[in-house]
Amino acid sequence: MNKEQAFSVRDLARIGIFTALTAIGAFISIPAGPVPITLQSFFVLLSGLMLGSKKAAFSQITYLLLGLIGFPVFAGFSGGLQHIYKPSFGFILGYIAAAYIAGKFKEEKNIKQYVWAAVISGTIIIYAFGLPYMYYVLNIMLNSNLSVFKILQLGMFAFIPGDVIKAVIIVFLSKKIHLIEGEF
C-alpha cells in the first residue's frame, strides 16, 4: 500500500484515542428530552483540529461502527442497531462530516486564524445532519406531528449555550496543544 494511503501505527493510536474520547464524552450525559447533553461534539471537533480531516473522520466512523455492532459507546451506555431509530442518531452521523470539515481547516488554513471557523462550521454540520433526522424520526416514524420550531427547540436551542462553552474550550485547547507540541 502507498504510504499516503495507509495510516501509521501512531496515526491509528491517535484515531483510537479520539474514538475512545468520543465514547467517554457520551458517558458524560445529561438527559434533555430526545437528545441528551453530552461531551461528544467537544471531542468530535477537537479530533478534527488535532488529527486532520481523514483521520478525524475515521475516528468517528470507528465510533459509529462500534456503537452499531453493540458496544455500549452511545449516550446512556448503550449500543446496537436500534439506535438508527432514535431521534438523536442523525447527530451521530453528523459527527463524521463535522470531524472531517474541522480537520480540513487544520490542513488548509492557519490554525490560529481559522479555529473558530472550524468549530462553528463543525457545529453547524452536526445540526444540519441531526435536526432533519430528528424531524423524520419523530414526525414520520413516530407520527408525533411536531413543528419545525418545536424540533429546533428540542434539538438545538437548548444546546446553544453549551455549544458556546465547548467552542471556547476547544479553541483554547487546540491553540495550547499546537503551541506545546507543534502538532499532535
KEGU-161574 format. One line per 8 residues: number of its first residue (from 1); their letters; for each residue x, y, z of C-alpha. Coordinates in steps of 0.2 Angstrom, whole numbers, plus 5000, padded with zeros to 4 digits. Layout:
BEGIN
NUM = A = X Y Z | ...
END
This chain:
BEGIN
1 = MNKEQAFS = 5000 5000 5000 | 5006 5018 4996 | 5012 5027 5011 | 4999 5041 5008 | 4985 5029 5009 | 4990 5019 5024 | 4989 5025 5042 | 5004 5023 5053
9 = VRDLARIG = 5004 5015 5070 | 5005 5032 5078 | 4990 5038 5067 | 4980 5023 5072 | 4984 5026 5090 | 4978 5044 5089 | 4962 5038 5080 | 4959 5026 5094
17 = IFTALTAI = 4962 5039 5107 | 4948 5051 5099 | 4937 5036 5096 | 4938 5032 5115 | 4936 5051 5120 | 4920 5052 5109 | 4914 5037 5119 | 4919 5044 5135
25 = GAFISIPA = 4910 5060 5130 | 4894 5050 5128 | 4895 5044 5145 | 4895 5061 5152 | 4877 5063 5148 | 4863 5074 5155 | 4845 5068 5149 | 4837 5083 5140
33 = GPVPITLQ = 4822 5076 5130 | 4825 5066 5114 | 4843 5072 5113 | 4854 5071 5129 | 4868 5084 5133 | 4885 5076 5131 | 4903 5080 5128 | 4903 5070 5111
41 = SFFVLLSG = 4903 5085 5100 | 4918 5093 5110 | 4929 5078 5106 | 4922 5076 5088 | 4928 5094 5084 | 4944 5093 5094 | 4948 5077 5084 | 4946 5087 5068
49 = LMLGSKKA = 4958 5100 5074 | 4971 5088 5081 | 4970 5074 5068 | 4966 5082 5052 | 4951 5078 5040 | 4953 5059 5036 | 4960 5053 5052 | 4946 5063 5062
57 = AFSQITYL = 4933 5056 5051 | 4940 5039 5053 | 4939 5040 5072 | 4921 5045 5071 | 4917 5031 5058 | 4925 5019 5071 | 4915 5026 5085 | 4899 5024 5075
65 = LLGLIGFP = 4903 5006 5070 | 4907 5001 5087 | 4891 5008 5093 | 4881 5000 5080 | 4888 4982 5082 | 4883 4983 5100 | 4897 4991 5111 | 4889 5002 5124
73 = VFAGFSGG = 4898 5018 5117 | 4882 5029 5114 | 4874 5040 5127 | 4866 5031 5141 | 4879 5017 5140 | 4870 5009 5125 | 4874 5002 5108 | 4866 4992 5094
81 = LQHIYKPS = 4857 4994 5078 | 4841 5000 5086 | 4850 5017 5088 | 4846 5020 5070 | 4828 5023 5075 | 4832 5036 5089 | 4829 5054 5086 | 4847 5058 5091
89 = FGFILGYI = 4856 5046 5078 | 4857 5060 5065 | 4868 5070 5076 | 4880 5055 5077 | 4880 5053 5058 | 4885 5072 5058 | 4900 5069 5069 | 4909 5061 5054
97 = AAAYIAGK = 4906 5076 5042 | 4910 5088 5057 | 4926 5080 5061 | 4931 5080 5043 | 4927 5098 5040 | 4935 5104 5056 | 4950 5094 5050 | 4950 5102 5033
105 = FKEEKNIK = 4953 5119 5042 | 4968 5111 5051 | 4975 5106 5034 | 4971 5121 5023 | 4972 5136 5035 | 4982 5143 5048 | 4975 5135 5064 | 4977 5151 5074
113 = QYVWAAVI = 4967 5161 5062 | 4953 5149 5057 | 4950 5138 5073 | 4934 5147 5077 | 4928 5145 5059 | 4932 5126 5060 | 4922 5124 5077 | 4907 5134 5071
121 = SGTIIIYA = 4907 5125 5054 | 4908 5108 5063 | 4894 5113 5075 | 4883 5118 5061 | 4886 5102 5051 | 4881 5092 5067 | 4864 5101 5067 | 4862 5100 5048
129 = FGLPYMYY = 4863 5081 5050 | 4854 5079 5067 | 4839 5091 5065 | 4831 5084 5049 | 4834 5066 5055 | 4826 5070 5072 | 4811 5078 5062 | 4810 5062 5052
137 = VLNIMLNS = 4810 5050 5066 | 4798 5060 5077 | 4786 5065 5064 | 4787 5052 5051 | 4792 5036 5060 | 4783 5040 5077 | 4769 5051 5070 | 4772 5065 5083
145 = NLSVFKIL = 4767 5079 5071 | 4779 5092 5079 | 4783 5108 5070 | 4800 5113 5064 | 4801 5126 5078 | 4797 5113 5091 | 4811 5102 5083 | 4823 5117 5084
153 = QLGMFAFI = 4818 5119 5102 | 4821 5101 5107 | 4836 5098 5096 | 4846 5114 5095 | 4840 5130 5105 | 4843 5121 5122 | 4861 5116 5117 | 4867 5133 5111
161 = PGDVIKAV = 4874 5139 5127 | 4884 5123 5130 | 4890 5123 5112 | 4897 5141 5115 | 4906 5135 5131 | 4913 5120 5122 | 4918 5130 5107 | 4928 5142 5119
169 = IIVFLSKK = 4937 5127 5127 | 4941 5119 5111 | 4948 5135 5103 | 4959 5137 5119 | 4964 5119 5120 | 4968 5117 5102 | 4979 5133 5102 | 4988 5127 5118
177 = IHLIEGEF = 4991 5109 5111 | 4998 5116 5095 | 5010 5128 5104 | 5016 5115 5116 | 5018 5100 5104 | 5019 5109 5087 | 5007 5096 5080 | 4998 5082 5089
END
